[in-house]
Amino acid sequence: MTNEEFRMTKETRILNDEPAAAPARIHSSFVIRHSALLFLLVSLPVFAETPRPTLPLDQRTNGRDTLVAIEKLRPLTTACTARVESPLGRAICTATIVGEDGYVLTKASEVPDLAKTRVHFADGRKADLREVHRDTALDLVLAQAVGITGLRAVSFGAARPLTMGQWLCSVANSAKETRIGIVSAKPRRIPGTGAALGIRMAEKADEATKGVRIIGIASESPAEAAGLHEGDVILAIAGELVDQFRRVHDLVNKRQPGDIVDVRFLRHEKEETCRVRLASRTKVLQNWEGEDFANGGISLRSDNFPQILQHDIPLFPADMGGPVATLEGKVVGINIARVDRVTTFALPVEAFWTDAQLWIKADRHPPKAVLAE
Amino acid sequence: MHPLCSSFARRAATALVVLQTVAGYSLAAGGSEKGPVPKADIATLLRVQSDVQKLLPQVRPALVAIQSGGGTASGVIISADGLLLTAAHVPGAPGKDMRVILEDGSVTTAKSLGLDKTTDAALGQLKARTKPWPFVNLSREVVKAQPGEWCFALGHPGGFDKARGPVLRVGKIIKQTANSLHTDCVLMGGDSGGPLFNFNGEVIGIHSQIWEGRDQNVHVSMAPFLRSWDAMQKSQVIRVWGVGSGGYLGVATVMSDDVELEVADVIDGSPAQKAGVRMGDVILSVNGDAMTDQQQFTATVRARAAGDTLKIKLRTSGKERELSVQLAQRPEEEEGQ
C-alpha cells in the first residue's frame, strides 16, 4: 500500500486471479517467451533454404490493390476530414467535418487548448480553430474553423444496425488515406479507471520538505514526458499542497485523462514547476515498462466512454477524431481511442450526433434577447 | 510467479530484431515477383463479409478462453468429446490443469495432453460432460492454402471480457511455411492458442506469435498438428524438429574396431539400463532392421515416440540375445540415445 497505482494493480490481480502485478496480464503467455525466441532462431535456416511465396504489400488487406475497392468513397470520407496540427505542422489528431461553415468534431483530450492548434483541410486551406463546445464525457470537442466556408460535411448513417464482421473504413494517415477493417466485437460501454501520472511514491511524507517523494516513474508515462525524475519531491498539484501519497492520488484520479495539471516539485533543493498531461490509468499501468505492443502507441484517454463501437482497422493515435464509415460511405461514428494492437474504439453516431446538432444550432443562432447592460 | 516485464521486454526486443531481418528478406522476395495482380472491388469485400458473418455463429461457440500458469490465452474445441487445440506455450507441459471459459461465461477445466515445442502446437482435453461440446473441424489440406486467400481469426486478446465477447479479425494469408501461416489478422497477447479459420469454417491455424509489424502475425498451421497427432494424444512432448517425438533409450554408442555399433555408456535410470543393456554390448538390430552406423541408430530411436517398444538384438560376450525396451520421454538437456 505504498503508492498511487496500488488500487488498480490490486483490482487487476483479483480479476485475473494471478499472483503478479498488472503489466504481465496484457502480454500474458504470448509473444515474449523464451521459447518463442528459440523457435525463431531454429526457424531461420528453414526460411533461408526454402523461400516460399509471400503476399506482396500491395495485395494485403490494407494494401493498395485491396483499397482500390473503396477509392470511390473518398468524397464521403477523406474529403470530409481535416487534420488538426500544431503550429509547426505536426499532426495531433483528425477532425470530422460536420458543417459546411467550418464546424468540426475531434477528440477533446488530444487538444486541451485549441488556441495552440490549426486545422488543415484536404483542399490545402488552413485556419484557426474556435472552441464551441467541449464534452468531457464523450471526449469530443466541437470547434469552428475561423473564416472557412464551402466545406463538405460527412453524411451520417445509423451505427445500431451494424453487426460483427461488417466492413468499415476509416480515414488514416493525417486524413490523407483510408483503411479498412471490420466490426470486431460487441458494442458496449467502457468504464473509466481515472487518470494517472505514472509514478510510484514513498509511503511516508518527506520529513524535511513535507512533500511526497517519487520513487519510480513509468516508461512513456505523462510524468516521464513532463520531465519528472525519481527522487523529485512533489510539493503541490494544481496549486494544492500535498503531504501524502493519498492526496496526490486523489487529486490526480478525479481528473480526466488528457487534463493538464501543474506540478510543483523540489529537485536538488530547488523548487521547479512542470505541466503534466494526464493519461488513462489503464494505459499507464499496462505499459509501466514501456512495452508498447500496440505498435504505434495508444491514446492518452482510452476508456470511460458511454458507448463504443469496436473495430480492427489499423490506425494510429493521430487518426482519432476522424470518421469511420460503412462501405456505402455513411459515417457511423468518430474514432475516439486507439486502445491496443487489435482495438480501436469509435463513438457511434447515436452517442453524440443529436447533442452535437444542438451545439451547432445554438452557436449559429445565439439567443438574441440578451441586451447589454 | 510468472516471469515479468523488464527481462521479458528485452527478450522480446531481441526476437523482434531477428524477425525484422527475416521480414525484410521476404518482402524483397515478394516484391520482385511480377504477375497478374487481382484488384479488389466492393463486391469481393461484401462476399468476404457475408461468408464471415454466415460462419461466425457456427464457429464461435467452439472458441474458449484459457487461464493457465498466471496468463490468459485462447483455444478451440475440435471434437464433441472435448479435444482442444491451443499453443504449446499456453500450458507449457503435459498434464497441466487449465481453467477454461466458454463464450457464455461458464467455466470448466481442461488438462493439457501432448505438445510440440518445436512448432508451438498443443492438444488438451476438456473435462467430460454428458452434453456434447460445440466444436469445429480442422482443415486437413492446409498445405494447399495460398498467399492472398482470405481468412479470419478469433480470440480473447487481453483475456476474457464478457461485455466485449470474443474478438474477430478478418485478413489474408501472407505466407505459409512448413509449420506456420503468416497473416495480416492482427493478434496480441491473450490471442495465443485461438483459431484461424478458412472460408469453409475449418481451423487452419492456431495463434502463436507476433512480431513488431502489424502484418507480422504467426499461427501454427494444422500441418504439425496432424503430423504429431498421435504423439500429442499420448501426452508426449516433441522437442526435436523433424524426427518425431524423440523417444528416449539412454545409451551412448561408439563404432568399434570391428565397425560394429558398440554401447559405450548406459545412462543411470534410463529405459536401456532397466532393460538390461550393458556397456560393451554390440547392437545388431532394432525391430528387425540391422543397425550399421550411429546415425542410423539415432534416427531409428528418435523416430519412435516415447512409450513405443523397441525389440533390440544385442551380442554380449559373443552371445546373441534379444530384449524389449519401452522408450521414455527424453529428459531435458540430455544427449545420447
Interface residues (C-beta under 8 A of the other chain):
Chain A: N16 D17 E18 P19 A20 A21 P23 A24 R25 I26 H27 S28 S29 F30 V31 I32 R33 H34 S35 A36 L37 F39 L40 L41 V42 S43 L44 V46 F47 T50 P51 R52 P53 T54 L55 P56 L57 D58 Q59 R60 T61 N62 D65 T66 L67 V68 A69 I70 K72 T163 M164 G165 Q166 W167 I180 G181 I182 V183 S184 A185 K186 R188 R189 W288 E289 G290 E291 F293 N295 G296 Q310 D312 P314 L327 D340 R341 V342 T343
Chain B: M1 H2 L4 C5 S6 F8 A9 R11 A12 T14 A15 V18 L19 V22 Y25 S26 L27 A29 G30 G31 E33 V37 P38 K39 A40 D41 I42 T44 L45 L46 V48 Q49 V52 Q53 L56 Q67 S68 G69 G70 G71 T72 A73 A88 H89 V90 G92 K117 T118 T119 D120 Q146 P147 G148 F152 P157 G158 G159 A163 R164 G165 P166 V167 L168 R169 V170 G171 K172 I173 I174 K175 Q176 T177 A178 D184 V186 L187 M188 G189 G190 D191 S192 S208 Q209 I210 E212 G213 R214 D215 W241
